[in-house]
Amino acid sequence: MFSGQDLARDFFANYLPESVLGQLDLSTLATTTDSFVDDQLRAHFSDLVYRVNIKQSQPAYVCILLEHKSHQDRRVTLQLLRYMIQMWAYIDSQQPTSEYLPVIIPLVFYHGTTTWEGSTRFKSLFDATAELRQYLPDFTYLLLDLSTLADEDIKGDVKTKITLLLQKHIHDPKLVSQLADIATLYHEIPPGPDQIEFLKVVAQYLIFTDKLTKEEIKVFLDRATSGKGDEIMPTVVEEFIEEGYQKGALVKAREDILDGIEIRFGQVPNEVTESISGLSDTMVLKSLLRQAFVSKNLDEFIQALRKSKN
């Protein structure tokens, strides 16, 4: 949802601090096409990075790093720092003659069931005297905690509101009743291909989170598309659901294999992570999941993985 530039621009316009917004030209906001993370980090980060120009400045820009969390994570500052260092290293390799590196603004987007706790400063991870703290790197991340916002306080255009409402209530036992209001809100999106594509993404999000039955998702989609001139036919609704379940099954199968390897053999090599991430044959994935638990050692699993790609 946040990979769409219009939604991202509206989200930042409503949720970045005014002091930060005053520095940025959001009309220039763009999602990055390059990845700033290696295979090990990619297992932990969503890799949502945006580039935006600074107002009234020499040619310069900042990066906005959006990190998504659904559970409390005291060490998120350490994860963010690793991510930021990797981004700076990548940018420096691409622009070695540039005098300065861009500022990176880290924003943690949290939608768990409890209020986010703990400091947003990196130095809070250390128990150090004042004399030693001067040698520690430090930064603060911005925090958007949806658990502290009432529904009526969620701002933005209709797609932004739907996105945030979905993520706010995704763990709610009364999610089905909340979806009725969200389906009504969806009617405000102007008819057209963008409207249909957004609903497809919403449907896939609901499927991936595994909080609803297939029938409950179908009821939501039927409500969202009812009474519209550009009505989505039931067959298309079924296609949305089926495609979402297929993608969700592939994602889970890959994750299960990587989890199995990590449990058996420790850290997963980059080669293995990259190879498994590129697989989409369910039968091959099923075979590799079994192989992850029967292989005597990691080398034996890697040999089976290489054979499966031939």
C-alpha positions as CSV (number, residue, x, y, z in Angstrom):
1,M,0.0,0.0,0.0
2,F,2.8,2.4,0.9
3,S,4.7,1.8,-2.3
4,G,2.2,4.0,-4.1
5,Q,3.6,7.5,-4.4
6,D,0.3,9.3,-4.0
7,L,-0.6,7.4,-0.8
8,A,2.9,7.8,0.6
9,R,2.9,11.6,-0.2
10,D,-0.4,12.0,1.5
11,F,0.7,9.9,4.5
12,F,3.8,12.0,5.0
13,A,2.0,15.3,4.6
14,N,-0.3,14.3,7.4
15,Y,2.0,12.5,9.8
16,L,5.5,14.0,9.6
17,P,6.1,16.8,12.1
18,E,5.5,20.4,10.8
19,S,9.2,21.2,11.4
20,V,10.3,18.4,9.1
21,L,7.6,19.1,6.5
22,G,8.8,22.7,6.2
23,Q,12.1,21.5,4.9
24,L,10.8,19.1,2.3
25,D,9.3,19.4,-1.2
26,L,6.9,16.5,-1.1
27,S,6.0,17.0,-4.8
28,T,9.4,15.5,-5.5
29,L,8.8,12.4,-3.4
30,A,9.6,9.1,-5.1
31,T,10.1,5.5,-4.0
32,T,13.6,4.3,-4.5
33,T,14.1,1.7,-7.3
34,D,17.3,0.3,-5.7
35,S,17.5,-1.9,-2.6
36,F,19.7,-0.6,0.2
37,V,19.8,-3.9,2.1
38,D,21.6,-7.2,1.8
39,D,20.0,-10.6,2.0
40,Q,20.4,-10.9,5.8
41,L,18.8,-7.5,6.4
42,R,16.0,-8.2,3.9
43,A,14.6,-10.8,6.1
44,H,13.9,-8.2,8.8
45,F,13.1,-5.0,6.9
46,S,10.4,-3.9,4.5
47,D,12.9,-1.9,2.5
48,L,10.5,1.1,2.1
49,V,12.7,4.1,1.3
50,Y,11.7,7.3,-0.2
51,R,13.7,10.1,-1.7
52,V,12.5,13.7,-1.5
53,N,14.2,17.0,-2.3
54,I,14.9,19.7,0.3
55,K,13.3,23.1,-0.2
56,Q,15.3,26.2,-1.0
57,S,18.6,24.4,-1.1
58,Q,21.5,23.5,-3.3
59,P,20.7,20.3,-5.1
60,A,20.2,18.0,-2.1
61,Y,17.7,15.4,-0.9
62,V,16.8,13.4,2.2
63,C,15.8,9.7,2.5
64,I,12.8,8.7,4.5
65,L,13.0,5.2,5.9
66,L,9.6,3.7,6.8
67,E,9.9,0.7,9.2
68,H,6.7,-1.2,9.9
69,K,6.2,-3.0,13.2
70,S,3.2,-4.9,14.6
71,H,5.0,-5.9,17.9
72,Q,7.1,-4.1,20.5
73,D,10.8,-4.1,19.6
74,R,13.1,-2.3,22.1
75,R,16.1,-2.8,19.7
76,V,14.5,-1.2,16.7
77,T,17.0,1.6,16.9
78,L,19.9,-0.9,16.4
79,Q,18.0,-2.3,13.3
80,L,17.5,1.2,12.0
81,L,21.1,2.1,12.5
82,R,22.3,-1.0,10.5
83,Y,19.8,-0.1,7.8
84,M,20.9,3.6,7.7
85,I,24.6,2.7,7.5
86,Q,24.0,0.3,4.7
87,M,22.0,3.0,2.8
88,W,24.8,5.5,3.3
89,A,27.4,3.0,2.1
90,Y,25.4,2.2,-1.0
91,I,24.8,5.9,-1.8
92,D,28.5,6.7,-1.3
93,S,29.4,3.9,-3.7
94,Q,27.1,5.4,-6.3
95,Q,28.1,9.0,-5.7
96,P,31.8,8.8,-4.6
97,T,32.5,12.5,-5.6
98,S,29.6,13.9,-3.6
99,E,30.7,16.2,-0.7
100,Y,27.8,15.2,1.6
101,L,25.6,12.2,2.3
102,P,21.9,12.7,2.5
103,V,20.0,13.0,5.8
104,I,18.0,9.8,6.6
105,I,14.8,10.3,8.5
106,P,13.7,7.1,10.2
107,L,10.0,6.7,10.9
108,V,8.7,3.7,12.8
109,F,5.1,2.9,11.9
110,Y,3.6,0.8,14.7
111,H,0.1,-0.9,14.8
112,G,0.3,-3.3,17.7
113,T,-2.3,-4.0,20.3
114,T,-0.5,-2.1,23.1
115,T,1.0,1.4,23.3
116,W,4.6,1.6,22.1
117,E,7.0,1.8,25.1
118,G,10.6,2.9,25.5
119,S,12.8,5.6,24.3
120,T,13.1,6.6,20.6
121,R,16.8,7.5,21.1
122,F,19.6,5.2,20.1
123,K,21.6,6.0,23.3
124,S,18.9,4.4,25.4
125,L,20.3,1.0,24.5
126,F,23.4,1.7,26.6
127,D,24.1,1.8,30.3
128,A,27.1,4.2,30.2
129,T,28.4,7.0,32.3
130,A,28.2,10.6,31.1
131,E,32.0,10.5,30.3
132,L,31.6,7.5,28.0
133,R,28.3,8.5,26.4
134,Q,30.0,11.1,24.4
135,Y,31.6,8.4,22.3
136,L,28.2,6.8,21.4
137,P,26.5,7.5,18.1
138,D,23.0,8.8,18.6
139,F,19.8,9.6,16.6
140,T,16.1,9.8,17.3
141,Y,13.4,8.1,15.2
142,L,10.0,9.4,14.5
143,L,7.1,7.2,15.8
144,L,3.6,6.9,14.6
145,D,1.7,4.7,17.1
146,L,-1.7,3.9,15.7
147,S,-2.8,2.4,19.0
148,T,-2.9,6.0,20.4
149,L,-5.2,7.4,17.7
150,A,-9.0,7.3,17.7
151,D,-10.5,6.4,14.4
152,E,-11.9,9.9,13.9
153,D,-8.4,11.3,14.4
154,I,-6.9,9.4,11.5
155,K,-6.1,12.0,8.8
156,G,-5.5,11.9,5.0
157,D,-7.3,11.1,1.8
158,V,-9.6,8.1,1.6
159,K,-6.9,5.6,0.6
160,T,-4.6,6.8,3.4
161,K,-7.5,6.5,5.9
162,I,-8.4,3.0,4.7
163,T,-4.8,1.8,4.9
164,L,-4.3,3.1,8.5
165,L,-7.7,1.9,9.7
166,L,-7.0,-1.6,8.3
167,Q,-3.7,-1.8,10.1
168,K,-5.1,-0.3,13.3
169,H,-7.8,-2.9,13.6
170,I,-6.1,-5.9,12.0
171,H,-5.6,-7.5,15.5
172,D,-9.1,-6.4,16.7
173,P,-11.4,-9.4,17.6
174,K,-14.2,-7.2,16.0
175,L,-12.3,-6.8,12.8
176,V,-15.3,-8.1,10.7
177,S,-17.6,-5.3,12.0
178,Q,-14.8,-2.7,11.4
179,L,-14.6,-3.8,7.8
180,A,-18.2,-2.8,7.2
181,D,-17.3,0.8,7.8
182,I,-14.1,0.5,5.7
183,A,-16.1,-0.9,2.8
184,T,-18.4,2.1,3.0
185,L,-15.4,4.4,3.0
186,Y,-14.0,2.6,-0.1
187,H,-17.0,3.9,-2.1
188,E,-15.5,7.4,-1.9
189,I,-12.6,6.5,-4.2
190,P,-13.3,7.6,-7.7
191,P,-14.1,4.8,-10.1
192,G,-11.3,3.6,-12.4
193,P,-8.3,1.2,-12.6
194,D,-6.6,2.8,-9.6
195,Q,-9.7,2.1,-7.4
196,I,-9.7,-1.6,-8.5
197,E,-6.0,-2.1,-8.0
198,F,-6.2,-0.6,-4.5
199,L,-8.9,-3.0,-3.6
200,K,-6.8,-5.9,-4.9
201,V,-4.0,-4.8,-2.6
202,V,-6.4,-4.5,0.4
203,A,-7.7,-8.0,-0.3
204,Q,-4.2,-9.5,-0.4
205,Y,-3.3,-7.7,2.8
206,L,-6.3,-9.2,4.6
207,I,-5.3,-12.6,3.2
208,F,-1.6,-12.4,4.2
209,T,-2.5,-11.4,7.8
210,D,-4.5,-14.6,8.1
211,K,-7.1,-13.0,10.4
212,L,-10.2,-13.7,8.4
213,T,-11.8,-16.7,6.6
214,K,-12.1,-16.7,2.8
215,E,-15.9,-16.1,3.2
216,E,-15.4,-13.1,5.4
217,I,-13.0,-11.5,2.9
218,K,-15.5,-12.2,0.1
219,V,-18.3,-10.5,2.1
220,F,-16.0,-7.4,2.6
221,L,-15.2,-7.3,-1.1
222,D,-18.8,-7.6,-2.1
223,R,-19.7,-4.7,0.2
224,A,-16.9,-2.6,-1.1
225,T,-18.0,-3.1,-4.7
226,S,-21.8,-3.0,-4.4
227,G,-23.9,-0.2,-5.8
228,K,-21.1,1.2,-8.1
229,G,-21.4,1.9,-11.8
230,D,-18.0,0.4,-12.4
231,E,-18.9,-2.7,-10.4
232,I,-16.3,-5.5,-10.0
233,M,-17.9,-8.8,-11.2
234,P,-17.9,-11.7,-8.7
235,T,-15.5,-13.6,-10.9
236,V,-12.9,-10.8,-10.4
237,V,-13.5,-10.8,-6.7
238,E,-12.8,-14.6,-6.7
239,E,-9.6,-13.9,-8.7
240,F,-8.5,-11.4,-6.1
241,I,-8.9,-13.9,-3.3
242,E,-7.3,-16.8,-5.2
243,E,-4.3,-14.8,-6.2
244,G,-3.9,-13.5,-2.7
245,Y,-4.0,-17.0,-1.2
246,Q,-1.5,-18.3,-3.8
247,K,1.0,-15.5,-3.0
248,G,0.5,-15.9,0.7
249,A,1.1,-19.6,0.5
250,L,4.4,-19.0,-1.4
251,V,5.6,-16.4,1.1
252,K,4.8,-18.7,4.0
253,A,6.5,-21.7,2.3
254,R,9.7,-19.8,1.8
255,E,9.7,-18.5,5.4
256,D,9.1,-22.0,6.8
257,I,12.2,-23.3,4.8
258,L,14.4,-20.5,6.0
259,D,13.2,-21.0,9.6
260,G,13.9,-24.7,9.4
261,I,17.5,-24.1,8.1
262,E,18.1,-21.5,10.9
263,I,16.8,-23.9,13.6
264,R,19.0,-26.8,12.3
265,F,22.2,-25.1,11.2
266,G,22.2,-21.5,12.5
267,Q,22.6,-18.4,10.4
268,V,21.3,-18.8,6.8
269,P,23.9,-18.0,4.1
270,N,23.0,-15.2,1.7
271,E,23.2,-17.7,-1.2
272,V,20.5,-19.8,0.3
273,T,18.2,-16.9,1.2
274,E,18.5,-15.5,-2.3
275,S,17.9,-18.8,-4.0
276,I,14.8,-19.7,-2.0
277,S,13.4,-16.2,-2.4
278,G,13.4,-16.8,-6.2
279,L,11.4,-20.1,-6.1
280,S,7.7,-20.1,-7.0
281,D,7.1,-23.8,-7.6
282,T,5.0,-25.1,-4.7
283,M,6.1,-28.7,-5.2
284,V,9.8,-27.7,-5.1
285,L,9.2,-25.6,-2.0
286,K,7.4,-28.5,-0.3
287,S,10.3,-30.8,-1.1
288,L,12.9,-28.3,0.2
289,L,11.0,-27.9,3.4
290,R,11.3,-31.6,4.1
291,Q,15.0,-31.4,3.0
292,A,15.6,-28.7,5.6
293,F,14.7,-31.1,8.4
294,V,16.3,-34.3,7.0
295,S,19.6,-33.0,5.7
296,K,22.6,-34.1,7.9
297,N,24.3,-30.7,7.5
298,L,24.0,-27.4,5.6
299,D,26.1,-28.5,2.7
300,E,23.7,-31.4,2.1
301,F,20.8,-29.0,2.0
302,I,22.6,-26.6,-0.4
303,Q,23.3,-29.5,-2.8
304,A,19.6,-30.4,-2.8
305,L,18.7,-26.8,-3.3
306,R,21.0,-26.5,-6.4
307,K,19.6,-29.7,-7.9
308,S,16.0,-28.3,-7.5
309,K,16.9,-25.3,-9.6
310,N,18.1,-27.4,-12.5
